[in-house]
Amino acid sequence: MTQNNEKKTKKEKKEKKNKLSLRRKVSNLAFALRQIWEASPSYFIVYYLCTFIWAPLDFLTGSYLLRMIVNSVERDSPPETIITYMLVIGAVQIAANILNNMFWNVISPGQYHRIGTIVRKKLFNKAAEVELACYETPAFYDKYVKAMDEAHERVHKVMQTIDNLIWRIISLACNSMLLFVIDPWLIVFGLFPLLLGFVRRWYNKLNHSIAVDKKPIDRRIKYVRRTFYLGEYSKEMRMGNMYLRMLDELEATYRDFKAMMHKHGIKRAVAKYIQSIGLEVVCVMGAMFYAVWRTTAQGTMTIGDCIVILNSIGTISYCLNNMVQTFADFGEHSLFIEDVRSFLDHEVKIKSPENAPPAERGDISFENVSFRYEGAEQDVLKDVSFTLRQGEHIALVGQNGSGKTTLVKLLLRLYDPTGGRVCLNGEDIKNIDLASYRDSFSCVFQDFKIFSMSVEQNVLLRRSREGDTALAENALRESGAYEKISTLEKGIATTLTREFDEEGANLSIGEQQKVSLARVFAEDTPFAVLDEPSSALDPIAEHKMFENMRRAAVGRSVIFISHRLSSAVDADRIYLMDGGRITESGTHAELMAANGKYAEMFRLQAENYVGREAAV
Ligand code: ADP
């Protein structure tokens, strides 16, 4: 019972959160329109100008001139009059068709793409700024994904929905005026659909419930789909019949979908049925009987008017119905735009003050640094202090989960410490220009990524400049990747992965790691971070790479993380991390002499390599 109440309150809170004030809704729609206006004012003007021209013309040819023609026939008017009316209708229709075709098939697709690109660029620029912690906050991440997926389409949908509304208002006004002129009582039939508002609200509510219940089902289907098409799952999917398990999951989503539709589907059908009956029987048929009665029984209405009434009453009820739906659509668009706006408005916490000085070479020190991930119950780093002197090479070692990678994330200012500070030459790095600070690092991460771009771009990770090819080639030589790259037909210009280029190259994991390592050799940055840089390399490649690295690292400060303690032996200083603290530090010889945990770990690993006797 209490649990049920809790669930209910949570749901209510969520619904409340999803409700936007009218002012905010309007502001969201205005925001969407502003995006289009900023991207292409001329497209914006032509788009709505067309509506203001075509909507009255549509009424003129579809209802007004039609009435004139039938009435002229009935009154035996001269054929020239009738032909003139018909020619006007034909000419307007032909012109409208040509211009509409041009607009929708030639101009609109290009503009649609252009606006999409501009909106996406805004989102990508923001995405490049947001701090890593945002990726770990589900509510924010959901918004982020939704904004990325939907933003540009929603912006267009707002434009179309407003266009639709303008069209309906014009059509409604023209047709109502015509009916009013013919017989004011007819308006009653036209207004009838408004009385069905409560049924429509019920129908929309059911639609909303279906959409909400469908979301988790869709997410599961998407997950199953990903496991089938993403390369990273391909091996496991083929082992142990995992794909059969995934197909079971797909079947389960179908069962859930069926159950969900069973729950809401019949009610939705009833709501729709009442709406249709109300519209078609009461409104259209009622007006039809009234018009036919006046034309035939009373003889007080012309056949032309009778035909126009049937035509206009249908249009009016359609417009009213459609307009109510349009307002519901605005509400939905507004919720999506709200997500986009709150993503764009997100205040980035990791930034530097204006006119902050650029980063320079020097010493980096951690001063009593503590850190806790958002939502976590414990600090991952606890009172960590050490200094990386200019040109010094230090190794961070320790068991999994001891906090090494987190320390590197703080060093790169991907996160800010929750306690203490990280300084460059005594200045808190928060006060140093962030872009130049990050630019002063070359990094290889253990979960390195290769981009579907040329080898050269994968090495340089930035826009090209003159002389880059030689720079990238040298870096590849140093990292040991050039041997393989030089065998490729297009060499360094080869696209990596075949996702977008059939002539692209798929490299082995070891070769990919060598390419990512070349990133460190390519630029002479004052600092280098190597997080498990040789995990995918064979022993010979690893040995060569370390030799080259030693040469390349002269004069640079290097932080190096490795599970293989043998590769830490040459470091100027080794820091052993345990439970988020630095528990031992010194050179290899000092730590071995101290005979602490480092010495124990080193001996254990050595045993695995050379056998117990040799290690002791
Ligand atoms: P190491 O690199 O030494 O293996 P990490 O720095 O990756 O250790 O992780 C240290 C601890 O922080 C681990 O207990 C891990 O579970 C936790 N941790 C790492 N990343 C996150 C995160 N994004 N959110 C919450 N906890 C995390």
Residues whose N, C-alpha, C, O or C-beta is under 5 A from the ligand:
A	BS01	ADP	E136 Y373 V380 Q399 N400 G401 S402 G403 K404 T405 T406
